[in-house]
Amino acid sequence: MSTIHVALTRAMRVEGALGAVLVDSVSRMPLGAMSCRNTLDLARAAHGCTDVVRARLSALSQFGHQPEQIEDTLVTLVGELHLIRPLTRRTHEGLILDREHAHPDLARKELRGIEALL
């Protein structure tokens, strides 16, 4: 089993997880994705979340922050939470959570652990 598959499987075990994706930040293409819903377009989510990370990095650089200072970004939607964690190797992983059942702090902790796998 590949490391990416192991990481995604672990991410999907987070309570409230609807989908998980590992994205190359240069191409904005998913390196791997898993979802428990057929209606989630994780390729599109990967593309959009990469734009969010790029915009955040651009804005923070104006204040003198280094890219590695961003731990994660939480995008809150009506029924979902998108937790985006930039990795140091120019990829990022994201986790889409059911807002009603998710625990963002526990999800953040788990993503930190998953990062160590990659």
Backbone atoms as SQL, in Angstrom:
CREATE TABLE atoms (id INTEGER PRIMARY KEY, chain TEXT, resi INTEGER, resn TEXT, atom TEXT, x REAL, y REAL, z REAL);
INSERT INTO atoms VALUES
  (1, 'A', 1, 'MET', 'N', 0.852, -1.177, 0.000),
  (2, 'A', 1, 'MET', 'CA', 0.000, 0.000, 0.000),
  (3, 'A', 1, 'MET', 'C', 0.901, 1.245, 0.000),
  (4, 'A', 2, 'SER', 'N', 0.593, 2.208, -0.863),
  (5, 'A', 2, 'SER', 'CA', 1.416, 3.415, -0.953),
  (6, 'A', 2, 'SER', 'C', 1.257, 4.296, 0.280),
  (7, 'A', 3, 'THR', 'N', 2.251, 5.123, 0.517),
  (8, 'A', 3, 'THR', 'CA', 2.214, 6.054, 1.640),
  (9, 'A', 3, 'THR', 'C', 1.050, 7.024, 1.503),
  (10, 'A', 4, 'ILE', 'N', 0.788, 7.472, 0.279),
  (11, 'A', 4, 'ILE', 'CA', -0.331, 8.390, 0.048),
  (12, 'A', 4, 'ILE', 'C', -1.653, 7.715, 0.403),
  (13, 'A', 5, 'HIS', 'N', -1.819, 6.459, 0.002),
  (14, 'A', 5, 'HIS', 'CA', -3.057, 5.733, 0.321),
  (15, 'A', 5, 'HIS', 'C', -3.213, 5.566, 1.834),
  (16, 'A', 6, 'VAL', 'N', -2.118, 5.245, 2.509),
  (17, 'A', 6, 'VAL', 'CA', -2.154, 5.098, 3.979),
  (18, 'A', 6, 'VAL', 'C', -2.549, 6.428, 4.617),
  (19, 'A', 7, 'ALA', 'N', -1.955, 7.530, 4.141),
  (20, 'A', 7, 'ALA', 'CA', -2.255, 8.854, 4.709),
  (21, 'A', 7, 'ALA', 'C', -3.719, 9.221, 4.486),
  (22, 'A', 8, 'LEU', 'N', -4.233, 8.974, 3.280),
  (23, 'A', 8, 'LEU', 'CA', -5.631, 9.303, 2.983),
  (24, 'A', 8, 'LEU', 'C', -6.591, 8.433, 3.790),
  (25, 'A', 9, 'THR', 'N', -6.266, 7.164, 3.925),
  (26, 'A', 9, 'THR', 'CA', -7.098, 6.260, 4.728),
  (27, 'A', 9, 'THR', 'C', -7.156, 6.737, 6.171),
  (28, 'A', 10, 'ARG', 'N', -6.016, 7.141, 6.685),
  (29, 'A', 10, 'ARG', 'CA', -5.959, 7.658, 8.064),
  (30, 'A', 10, 'ARG', 'C', -6.775, 8.939, 8.193),
  (31, 'A', 11, 'ALA', 'N', -6.679, 9.828, 7.199),
  (32, 'A', 11, 'ALA', 'CA', -7.449, 11.074, 7.227),
  (33, 'A', 11, 'ALA', 'C', -8.948, 10.795, 7.197),
  (34, 'A', 12, 'MET', 'N', -9.354, 9.800, 6.444),
  (35, 'A', 12, 'MET', 'CA', -10.788, 9.494, 6.337),
  (36, 'A', 12, 'MET', 'C', -11.348, 8.893, 7.629),
  (37, 'A', 13, 'ARG', 'N', -10.476, 8.478, 8.528),
  (38, 'A', 13, 'ARG', 'CA', -10.931, 7.963, 9.832),
  (39, 'A', 13, 'ARG', 'C', -11.264, 9.075, 10.818),
  (40, 'A', 14, 'VAL', 'N', -10.899, 10.315, 10.486),
  (41, 'A', 14, 'VAL', 'CA', -11.215, 11.453, 11.348),
  (42, 'A', 14, 'VAL', 'C', -12.732, 11.598, 11.407),
  (43, 'A', 15, 'GLU', 'N', -13.254, 11.789, 12.607),
  (44, 'A', 15, 'GLU', 'CA', -14.701, 11.906, 12.765),
  (45, 'A', 15, 'GLU', 'C', -15.246, 13.061, 11.923),
  (46, 'A', 16, 'GLY', 'N', -16.260, 12.760, 11.133),
  (47, 'A', 16, 'GLY', 'CA', -16.888, 13.766, 10.295),
  (48, 'A', 16, 'GLY', 'C', -16.251, 13.913, 8.925),
  (49, 'A', 17, 'ALA', 'N', -15.194, 13.144, 8.631),
  (50, 'A', 17, 'ALA', 'CA', -14.501, 13.267, 7.342),
  (51, 'A', 17, 'ALA', 'C', -15.424, 12.859, 6.192),
  (52, 'A', 18, 'LEU', 'N', -15.511, 13.734, 5.200),
  (53, 'A', 18, 'LEU', 'CA', -16.277, 13.459, 3.984),
  (54, 'A', 18, 'LEU', 'C', -15.349, 13.158, 2.817),
  (55, 'A', 19, 'GLY', 'N', -14.162, 13.765, 2.829),
  (56, 'A', 19, 'GLY', 'CA', -13.205, 13.562, 1.760),
  (57, 'A', 19, 'GLY', 'C', -11.838, 14.053, 2.176),
  (58, 'A', 20, 'ALA', 'N', -10.817, 13.493, 1.544),
  (59, 'A', 20, 'ALA', 'CA', -9.440, 13.904, 1.806),
  (60, 'A', 20, 'ALA', 'C', -8.694, 13.884, 0.485),
  (61, 'A', 21, 'VAL', 'N', -7.792, 14.837, 0.321),
  (62, 'A', 21, 'VAL', 'CA', -7.038, 14.921, -0.927),
  (63, 'A', 21, 'VAL', 'C', -5.631, 15.442, -0.642),
  (64, 'A', 22, 'LEU', 'N', -4.645, 14.878, -1.330),
  (65, 'A', 22, 'LEU', 'CA', -3.265, 15.346, -1.277),
  (66, 'A', 22, 'LEU', 'C', -2.981, 15.973, -2.637),
  (67, 'A', 23, 'VAL', 'N', -2.521, 17.228, -2.635),
  (68, 'A', 23, 'VAL', 'CA', -2.445, 18.027, -3.847),
  (69, 'A', 23, 'VAL', 'C', -1.026, 18.527, -4.088),
  (70, 'A', 24, 'ASP', 'N', -0.586, 18.492, -5.352),
  (71, 'A', 24, 'ASP', 'CA', 0.654, 19.142, -5.739),
  (72, 'A', 24, 'ASP', 'C', 0.360, 20.621, -5.898),
  (73, 'A', 25, 'SER', 'N', 1.071, 21.462, -5.180),
  (74, 'A', 25, 'SER', 'CA', 0.740, 22.888, -5.167),
  (75, 'A', 25, 'SER', 'C', 1.141, 23.618, -6.447),
  (76, 'A', 26, 'VAL', 'N', 2.036, 23.049, -7.238),
  (77, 'A', 26, 'VAL', 'CA', 2.441, 23.690, -8.483),
  (78, 'A', 26, 'VAL', 'C', 1.409, 23.427, -9.579),
  (79, 'A', 27, 'SER', 'N', 1.073, 22.158, -9.766),
  (80, 'A', 27, 'SER', 'CA', 0.129, 21.793, -10.830),
  (81, 'A', 27, 'SER', 'C', -1.327, 21.883, -10.388),
  (82, 'A', 28, 'ARG', 'N', -1.563, 21.925, -9.090),
  (83, 'A', 28, 'ARG', 'CA', -2.902, 21.915, -8.489),
  (84, 'A', 28, 'ARG', 'C', -3.636, 20.600, -8.751),
  (85, 'A', 29, 'MET', 'N', -2.912, 19.563, -9.069),
  (86, 'A', 29, 'MET', 'CA', -3.506, 18.257, -9.363),
  (87, 'A', 29, 'MET', 'C', -3.433, 17.356, -8.133),
  (88, 'A', 30, 'PRO', 'N', -4.501, 16.579, -7.904),
  (89, 'A', 30, 'PRO', 'CA', -4.484, 15.641, -6.783),
  (90, 'A', 30, 'PRO', 'C', -3.453, 14.531, -6.991),
  (91, 'A', 31, 'LEU', 'N', -2.688, 14.247, -5.963),
  (92, 'A', 31, 'LEU', 'CA', -1.775, 13.108, -5.979),
  (93, 'A', 31, 'LEU', 'C', -2.496, 11.865, -5.477),
  (94, 'A', 32, 'GLY', 'N', -3.573, 12.096, -4.756),
  (95, 'A', 32, 'GLY', 'CA', -4.423, 11.029, -4.247),
  (96, 'A', 32, 'GLY', 'C', -5.640, 11.649, -3.600),
  (97, 'A', 33, 'ALA', 'N', -6.753, 10.927, -3.628),
  (98, 'A', 33, 'ALA', 'CA', -7.992, 11.444, -3.039),
  (99, 'A', 33, 'ALA', 'C', -8.874, 10.287, -2.601),
  (100, 'A', 34, 'MET', 'N', -9.663, 10.525, -1.566),
  (101, 'A', 34, 'MET', 'CA', -10.661, 9.569, -1.079),
  (102, 'A', 34, 'MET', 'C', -11.887, 10.349, -0.633),
  (103, 'A', 35, 'SER', 'N', -13.045, 9.753, -0.819),
  (104, 'A', 35, 'SER', 'CA', -14.283, 10.396, -0.420),
  (105, 'A', 35, 'SER', 'C', -15.307, 9.343, -0.040),
  (106, 'A', 36, 'CYS', 'N', -16.201, 9.710, 0.855),
  (107, 'A', 36, 'CYS', 'CA', -17.298, 8.818, 1.201),
  (108, 'A', 36, 'CYS', 'C', -18.590, 9.258, 0.502),
  (109, 'A', 37, 'ARG', 'N', -18.494, 10.307, -0.320),
  (110, 'A', 37, 'ARG', 'CA', -19.636, 10.811, -1.086),
  (111, 'A', 37, 'ARG', 'C', -19.277, 10.893, -2.564),
  (112, 'A', 38, 'ASN', 'N', -20.129, 10.365, -3.410),
  (113, 'A', 38, 'ASN', 'CA', -19.904, 10.445, -4.852),
  (114, 'A', 38, 'ASN', 'C', -20.073, 11.860, -5.371),
  (115, 'A', 39, 'THR', 'N', -20.754, 12.708, -4.616),
  (116, 'A', 39, 'THR', 'CA', -21.045, 14.065, -5.082),
  (117, 'A', 39, 'THR', 'C', -19.888, 15.035, -4.861),
  (118, 'A', 40, 'LEU', 'N', -18.857, 14.630, -4.130),
  (119, 'A', 40, 'LEU', 'CA', -17.709, 15.511, -3.901),
  (120, 'A', 40, 'LEU', 'C', -16.765, 15.434, -5.098),
  (121, 'A', 41, 'ASP', 'N', -16.498, 16.559, -5.717),
  (122, 'A', 41, 'ASP', 'CA', -15.532, 16.638, -6.809),
  (123, 'A', 41, 'ASP', 'C', -14.202, 17.064, -6.197),
  (124, 'A', 42, 'LEU', 'N', -13.405, 16.080, -5.802),
  (125, 'A', 42, 'LEU', 'CA', -12.163, 16.377, -5.086),
  (126, 'A', 42, 'LEU', 'C', -11.108, 17.001, -5.988),
  (127, 'A', 43, 'ALA', 'N', -11.148, 16.735, -7.279),
  (128, 'A', 43, 'ALA', 'CA', -10.208, 17.392, -8.194),
  (129, 'A', 43, 'ALA', 'C', -10.497, 18.894, -8.234),
  (130, 'A', 44, 'ARG', 'N', -11.759, 19.245, -8.290),
  (131, 'A', 44, 'ARG', 'CA', -12.132, 20.664, -8.284),
  (132, 'A', 44, 'ARG', 'C', -11.814, 21.291, -6.937),
  (133, 'A', 45, 'ALA', 'N', -12.082, 20.566, -5.858),
  (134, 'A', 45, 'ALA', 'CA', -11.765, 21.075, -4.517),
  (135, 'A', 45, 'ALA', 'C', -10.259, 21.285, -4.372),
  (136, 'A', 46, 'ALA', 'N', -9.464, 20.360, -4.910),
  (137, 'A', 46, 'ALA', 'CA', -8.011, 20.486, -4.845),
  (138, 'A', 46, 'ALA', 'C', -7.549, 21.744, -5.566),
  (139, 'A', 47, 'HIS', 'N', -8.107, 21.976, -6.723),
  (140, 'A', 47, 'HIS', 'CA', -7.747, 23.150, -7.520),
  (141, 'A', 47, 'HIS', 'C', -8.097, 24.432, -6.763),
  (142, 'A', 48, 'GLY', 'N', -9.317, 24.494, -6.240),
  (143, 'A', 48, 'GLY', 'CA', -9.772, 25.688, -5.514),
  (144, 'A', 48, 'GLY', 'C', -9.027, 25.921, -4.220),
  (145, 'A', 49, 'CYS', 'N', -8.756, 24.849, -3.484),
  (146, 'A', 49, 'CYS', 'CA', -8.052, 24.998, -2.215),
  (147, 'A', 49, 'CYS', 'C', -6.603, 25.424, -2.433),
  (148, 'A', 50, 'THR', 'N', -6.008, 24.994, -3.544),
  (149, 'A', 50, 'THR', 'CA', -4.664, 25.453, -3.873),
  (150, 'A', 50, 'THR', 'C', -4.662, 26.956, -4.094),
  (151, 'A', 51, 'ASP', 'N', -5.708, 27.465, -4.755),
  (152, 'A', 51, 'ASP', 'CA', -5.827, 28.911, -4.939),
  (153, 'A', 51, 'ASP', 'C', -5.941, 29.634, -3.601),
  (154, 'A', 52, 'VAL', 'N', -6.674, 29.043, -2.658),
  (155, 'A', 52, 'VAL', 'CA', -6.810, 29.627, -1.325),
  (156, 'A', 52, 'VAL', 'C', -5.444, 29.702, -0.642),
  (157, 'A', 53, 'VAL', 'N', -4.677, 28.614, -0.727),
  (158, 'A', 53, 'VAL', 'CA', -3.351, 28.582, -0.101),
  (159, 'A', 53, 'VAL', 'C', -2.434, 29.610, -0.754),
  (160, 'A', 54, 'ARG', 'N', -2.454, 29.679, -2.071),
  (161, 'A', 54, 'ARG', 'CA', -1.605, 30.649, -2.775),
  (162, 'A', 54, 'ARG', 'C', -1.949, 32.085, -2.376),
  (163, 'A', 55, 'ALA', 'N', -3.249, 32.380, -2.308),
  (164, 'A', 55, 'ALA', 'CA', -3.673, 33.732, -1.923),
  (165, 'A', 55, 'ALA', 'C', -3.242, 34.043, -0.490),
  (166, 'A', 56, 'ARG', 'N', -3.387, 33.065, 0.381),
  (167, 'A', 56, 'ARG', 'CA', -3.009, 33.267, 1.787),
  (168, 'A', 56, 'ARG', 'C', -1.505, 33.505, 1.918),
  (169, 'A', 57, 'LEU', 'N', -0.721, 32.712, 1.182),
  (170, 'A', 57, 'LEU', 'CA', 0.734, 32.885, 1.207),
  (171, 'A', 57, 'LEU', 'C', 1.134, 34.260, 0.686),
  (172, 'A', 58, 'SER', 'N', 0.474, 34.698, -0.372),
  (173, 'A', 58, 'SER', 'CA', 0.761, 36.005, -0.951),
  (174, 'A', 58, 'SER', 'C', 0.450, 37.121, 0.047),
  (175, 'A', 59, 'ALA', 'N', -0.708, 37.026, 0.672),
  (176, 'A', 59, 'ALA', 'CA', -1.101, 38.053, 1.638),
  (177, 'A', 59, 'ALA', 'C', -0.155, 38.079, 2.837),
  (178, 'A', 60, 'LEU', 'N', 0.201, 36.927, 3.356),
  (179, 'A', 60, 'LEU', 'CA', 1.080, 36.876, 4.526),
  (180, 'A', 60, 'LEU', 'C', 2.502, 37.321, 4.209),
  (181, 'A', 61, 'SER', 'N', 2.942, 37.084, 2.973),
  (182, 'A', 61, 'SER', 'CA', 4.299, 37.511, 2.617),
  (183, 'A', 61, 'SER', 'C', 4.423, 39.038, 2.653),
  (184, 'A', 62, 'GLN', 'N', 3.320, 39.735, 2.443),
  (185, 'A', 62, 'GLN', 'CA', 3.335, 41.192, 2.523),
  (186, 'A', 62, 'GLN', 'C', 3.612, 41.673, 3.945),
  (187, 'A', 63, 'PHE', 'N', 3.349, 40.808, 4.918),
  (188, 'A', 63, 'PHE', 'CA', 3.594, 41.142, 6.325),
  (189, 'A', 63, 'PHE', 'C', 4.885, 40.518, 6.834),
  (190, 'A', 64, 'GLY', 'N', 5.663, 39.915, 5.923),
  (191, 'A', 64, 'GLY', 'CA', 6.944, 39.354, 6.296),
  (192, 'A', 64, 'GLY', 'C', 6.915, 37.942, 6.846),
  (193, 'A', 65, 'HIS', 'N', 5.777, 37.254, 6.742),
  (194, 'A', 65, 'HIS', 'CA', 5.695, 35.873, 7.223),
  (195, 'A', 65, 'HIS', 'C', 6.256, 34.921, 6.182),
  (196, 'A', 66, 'GLN', 'N', 6.936, 33.889, 6.644),
  (197, 'A', 66, 'GLN', 'CA', 7.472, 32.863, 5.773),
  (198, 'A', 66, 'GLN', 'C', 6.397, 31.815, 5.507),
  (199, 'A', 67, 'PRO', 'N', 6.444, 31.145, 4.340),
  (200, 'A', 67, 'PRO', 'CA', 5.419, 30.145, 4.006),
  (201, 'A', 67, 'PRO', 'C', 5.264, 29.045, 5.046),
  (202, 'A', 68, 'GLU', 'N', 6.375, 28.628, 5.668),
  (203, 'A', 68, 'GLU', 'CA', 6.295, 27.539, 6.638),
  (204, 'A', 68, 'GLU', 'C', 5.619, 27.956, 7.942),
  (205, 'A', 69, 'GLN', 'N', 5.313, 29.249, 8.089),
  (206, 'A', 69, 'GLN', 'CA', 4.630, 29.708, 9.295),
  (207, 'A', 69, 'GLN', 'C', 3.132, 29.412, 9.256),
  (208, 'A', 70, 'ILE', 'N', 2.591, 29.070, 8.100),
  (209, 'A', 70, 'ILE', 'CA', 1.170, 28.719, 8.013),
  (210, 'A', 70, 'ILE', 'C', 1.007, 27.272, 8.447),
  (211, 'A', 71, 'GLU', 'N', 0.250, 27.058, 9.503),
  (212, 'A', 71, 'GLU', 'CA', 0.001, 25.696, 9.957),
  (213, 'A', 71, 'GLU', 'C', -1.164, 25.087, 9.197),
  (214, 'A', 72, 'ASP', 'N', -2.271, 25.802, 9.135),
  (215, 'A', 72, 'ASP', 'CA', -3.414, 25.341, 8.353),
  (216, 'A', 72, 'ASP', 'C', -4.364, 26.492, 8.109),
  (217, 'A', 73, 'THR', 'N', -5.323, 26.262, 7.233),
  (218, 'A', 73, 'THR', 'CA', -6.370, 27.227, 6.930),
  (219, 'A', 73, 'THR', 'C', -7.702, 26.495, 7.018),
  (220, 'A', 74, 'LEU', 'N', -8.660, 27.087, 7.686),
  (221, 'A', 74, 'LEU', 'CA', -9.985, 26.503, 7.814),
  (222, 'A', 74, 'LEU', 'C', -10.973, 27.362, 7.038),
  (223, 'A', 75, 'VAL', 'N', -11.636, 26.746, 6.065),
  (224, 'A', 75, 'VAL', 'CA', -12.671, 27.420, 5.290),
  (225, 'A', 75, 'VAL', 'C', -14.000, 26.863, 5.783),
  (226, 'A', 76, 'THR', 'N', -14.852, 27.731, 6.289),
  (227, 'A', 76, 'THR', 'CA', -16.120, 27.325, 6.880),
  (228, 'A', 76, 'THR', 'C', -17.259, 27.587, 5.906),
  (229, 'A', 77, 'LEU', 'N', -17.957, 26.530, 5.529),
  (230, 'A', 77, 'LEU', 'CA', -19.120, 26.626, 4.652),
  (231, 'A', 77, 'LEU', 'C', -20.370, 26.283, 5.454),
  (232, 'A', 78, 'VAL', 'N', -21.525, 26.399, 4.844),
  (233, 'A', 78, 'VAL', 'CA', -22.774, 26.133, 5.552),
  (234, 'A', 78, 'VAL', 'C', -22.809, 24.718, 6.125),
  (235, 'A', 79, 'GLY', 'N', -22.471, 23.717, 5.321),
  (236, 'A', 79, 'GLY', 'CA', -22.556, 22.347, 5.811),
  (237, 'A', 79, 'GLY', 'C', -21.227, 21.633, 5.892),
  (238, 'A', 80, 'GLU', 'N', -20.144, 22.311, 5.535),
  (239, 'A', 80, 'GLU', 'CA', -18.838, 21.663, 5.489),
  (240, 'A', 80, 'GLU', 'C', -17.760, 22.566, 6.082),
  (241, 'A', 81, 'LEU', 'N', -16.689, 21.912, 6.486),
  (242, 'A', 81, 'LEU', 'CA', -15.463, 22.606, 6.882),
  (243, 'A', 81, 'LEU', 'C', -14.362, 22.064, 5.982),
  (244, 'A', 82, 'HIS', 'N', -13.579, 22.942, 5.392),
  (245, 'A', 82, 'HIS', 'CA', -12.437, 22.518, 4.584),
  (246, 'A', 82, 'HIS', 'C', -11.181, 22.896, 5.363),
  (247, 'A', 83, 'LEU', 'N', -10.454, 21.891, 5.813),
  (248, 'A', 83, 'LEU', 'CA', -9.227, 22.095, 6.580),
  (249, 'A', 83, 'LEU', 'C', -8.055, 21.848, 5.638),
  (250, 'A', 84, 'ILE', 'N', -7.276, 22.896, 5.368),
  (251, 'A', 84, 'ILE', 'CA', -6.181, 22.837, 4.400),
  (252, 'A', 84, 'ILE', 'C', -4.868, 22.995, 5.159),
  (253, 'A', 85, 'ARG', 'N', -3.976, 22.037, 4.971),
  (254, 'A', 85, 'ARG', 'CA', -2.680, 22.063, 5.667),
  (255, 'A', 85, 'ARG', 'C', -1.559, 22.020, 4.639),
  (256, 'A', 86, 'PRO', 'N', -0.857, 23.137, 4.427),
  (257, 'A', 86, 'PRO', 'CA', 0.282, 23.133, 3.507),
  (258, 'A', 86, 'PRO', 'C', 1.424, 22.286, 4.077),
  (259, 'A', 87, 'LEU', 'N', 2.018, 21.470, 3.229),
  (260, 'A', 87, 'LEU', 'CA', 3.160, 20.664, 3.630),
  (261, 'A', 87, 'LEU', 'C', 4.431, 21.341, 3.140),
  (262, 'A', 88, 'THR', 'N', 5.535, 21.019, 3.737),
  (263, 'A', 88, 'THR', 'CA', 6.788, 21.699, 3.421),
  (264, 'A', 88, 'THR', 'C', 7.353, 21.308, 2.059),
  (265, 'A', 89, 'ARG', 'N', 6.862, 20.219, 1.468),
  (266, 'A', 89, 'ARG', 'CA', 7.412, 19.768, 0.183),
  (267, 'A', 89, 'ARG', 'C', 6.556, 20.218, -0.996),
  (268, 'A', 90, 'ARG', 'N', 5.955, 21.414, -0.920),
  (269, 'A', 90, 'ARG', 'CA', 5.200, 22.011, -2.009),
  (270, 'A', 90, 'ARG', 'C', 3.987, 21.176, -2.406),
  (271, 'A', 91, 'THR', 'N', 3.444, 20.472, -1.466),
  (272, 'A', 91, 'THR', 'CA', 2.157, 19.825, -1.659),
  (273, 'A', 91, 'THR', 'C', 1.319, 20.263, -0.480),
  (274, 'A', 92, 'HIS', 'N', 0.041, 20.022, -0.549),
  (275, 'A', 92, 'HIS', 'CA', -0.770, 20.260, 0.636),
  (276, 'A', 92, 'HIS', 'C', -1.851, 19.207, 0.705),
  (277, 'A', 93, 'GLU', 'N', -2.287, 18.971, 1.900),
  (278, 'A', 93, 'GLU', 'CA', -3.367, 18.020, 2.071),
  (279, 'A', 93, 'GLU', 'C', -4.562, 18.763, 2.623),
  (280, 'A', 94, 'GLY', 'N', -5.692, 18.270, 2.271),
  (281, 'A', 94, 'GLY', 'CA', -6.910, 18.897, 2.738),
  (282, 'A', 94, 'GLY', 'C', -7.890, 17.849, 3.199),
  (283, 'A', 95, 'LEU', 'N', -8.737, 18.256, 4.075),
  (284, 'A', 95, 'LEU', 'CA', -9.735, 17.363, 4.623),
  (285, 'A', 95, 'LEU', 'C', -11.055, 18.098, 4.606),
  (286, 'A', 96, 'ILE', 'N', -12.063, 17.478, 4.013),
  (287, 'A', 96, 'ILE', 'CA', -13.401, 18.055, 3.998),
  (288, 'A', 96, 'ILE', 'C', -14.198, 17.354, 5.082),
  (289, 'A', 97, 'LEU', 'N', -14.737, 18.154, 5.993),
  (290, 'A', 97, 'LEU', 'CA', -15.420, 17.617, 7.163),
  (291, 'A', 97, 'LEU', 'C', -16.892, 18.003, 7.166),
  (292, 'A', 98, 'ASP', 'N', -17.708, 17.113, 7.679),
  (293, 'A', 98, 'ASP', 'CA', -19.114, 17.407, 7.910),
  (294, 'A', 98, 'ASP', 'C', -19.168, 18.348, 9.111),
  (295, 'A', 99, 'ARG', 'N', -19.667, 19.537, 8.897),
  (296, 'A', 99, 'ARG', 'CA', -19.632, 20.557, 9.946),
  (297, 'A', 99, 'ARG', 'C', -20.385, 20.129, 11.201),
  (298, 'A', 100, 'GLU', 'N', -21.435, 19.361, 11.026),
  (299, 'A', 100, 'GLU', 'CA', -22.260, 18.945, 12.154),
  (300, 'A', 100, 'GLU', 'C', -21.569, 17.905, 13.035),
  (301, 'A', 101, 'HIS', 'N', -20.687, 17.099, 12.461),
  (302, 'A', 101, 'HIS', 'CA', -20.085, 15.994, 13.205),
  (303, 'A', 101, 'HIS', 'C', -18.586, 16.131, 13.443),
  (304, 'A', 102, 'ALA', 'N', -17.971, 17.134, 12.862),
  (305, 'A', 102, 'ALA', 'CA', -16.514, 17.249, 12.914),
  (306, 'A', 102, 'ALA', 'C', -16.020, 17.930, 14.180),
  (307, 'A', 103, 'HIS', 'N', -14.790, 17.635, 14.492),
  (308, 'A', 103, 'HIS', 'CA', -14.067, 18.272, 15.595),
  (309, 'A', 103, 'HIS', 'C', -12.771, 18.832, 14.997),
  (310, 'A', 104, 'PRO', 'N', -12.767, 20.094, 14.558),
  (311, 'A', 104, 'PRO', 'CA', -11.601, 20.644, 13.855),
  (312, 'A', 104, 'PRO', 'C', -10.282, 20.512, 14.603),
  (313, 'A', 105, 'ASP', 'N', -10.276, 20.678, 15.906),
  (314, 'A', 105, 'ASP', 'CA', -9.015, 20.571, 16.649),
  (315, 'A', 105, 'ASP', 'C', -8.454, 19.151, 16.586),
  (316, 'A', 106, 'LEU', 'N', -9.321, 18.150, 16.685),
  (317, 'A', 106, 'LEU', 'CA', -8.860, 16.765, 16.565),
  (318, 'A', 106, 'LEU', 'C', -8.393, 16.478, 15.144),
  (319, 'A', 107, 'ALA', 'N', -9.087, 17.043, 14.157),
  (320, 'A', 107, 'ALA', 'CA', -8.685, 16.860, 12.763),
  (321, 'A', 107, 'ALA', 'C', -7.326, 17.494, 12.509),
  (322, 'A', 108, 'ARG', 'N', -7.094, 18.664, 13.060),
  (323, 'A', 108, 'ARG', 'CA', -5.786, 19.324, 12.910),
  (324, 'A', 108, 'ARG', 'C', -4.672, 18.464, 13.493),
  (325, 'A', 109, 'LYS', 'N', -4.918, 17.906, 14.653),
  (326, 'A', 109, 'LYS', 'CA', -3.922, 17.050, 15.302),
  (327, 'A', 109, 'LYS', 'C', -3.627, 15.832, 14.436),
  (328, 'A', 110, 'GLU', 'N', -4.653, 15.237, 13.881),
  (329, 'A', 110, 'GLU', 'CA', -4.464, 14.070, 13.034),
  (330, 'A', 110, 'GLU', 'C', -3.706, 14.424, 11.754),
  (331, 'A', 111, 'LEU', 'N', -4.001, 15.573, 11.158),
  (332, 'A', 111, 'LEU', 'CA', -3.273, 15.976, 9.950),
  (333, 'A', 111, 'LEU', 'C', -1.792, 16.206, 10.236),
  (334, 'A', 112, 'ARG', 'N', -1.478, 16.713, 11.416),
  (335, 'A', 112, 'ARG', 'CA', -0.058, 16.865, 11.787),
  (336, 'A', 112, 'ARG', 'C', 0.617, 15.504, 11.832),
  (337, 'A', 113, 'GLY', 'N', -0.071, 14.510, 12.382),
  (338, 'A', 113, 'GLY', 'CA', 0.477, 13.160, 12.432),
  (339, 'A', 113, 'GLY', 'C', 0.612, 12.540, 11.051),
  (340, 'A', 114, 'ILE', 'N', -0.361, 12.788, 10.207),
  (341, 'A', 114, 'ILE', 'CA', -0.310, 12.250, 8.843),
  (342, 'A', 114, 'ILE', 'C', 0.832, 12.875, 8.058),
  (343, 'A', 115, 'GLU', 'N', 1.092, 14.160, 8.301),
  (344, 'A', 115, 'GLU', 'CA', 2.196, 14.819, 7.615),
  (345, 'A', 115, 'GLU', 'C', 3.512, 14.103, 7.861),
  (346, 'A', 116, 'ALA', 'N', 3.684, 13.568, 9.039),
  (347, 'A', 116, 'ALA', 'CA', 4.914, 12.846, 9.364),
  (348, 'A', 116, 'ALA', 'C', 5.072, 11.597, 8.488),
  (349, 'A', 117, 'LEU', 'N', 3.966, 11.012, 8.038),
  (350, 'A', 117, 'LEU', 'CA', 4.022, 9.847, 7.148),
  (351, 'A', 117, 'LEU', 'C', 4.559, 10.205, 5.768),
  (352, 'A', 118, 'LEU', 'N', 4.235, 11.418, 5.348),
  (353, 'A', 118, 'LEU', 'CA', 4.565, 11.815, 3.990),
  (354, 'A', 118, 'LEU', 'C', 5.927, 12.427, 3.982);
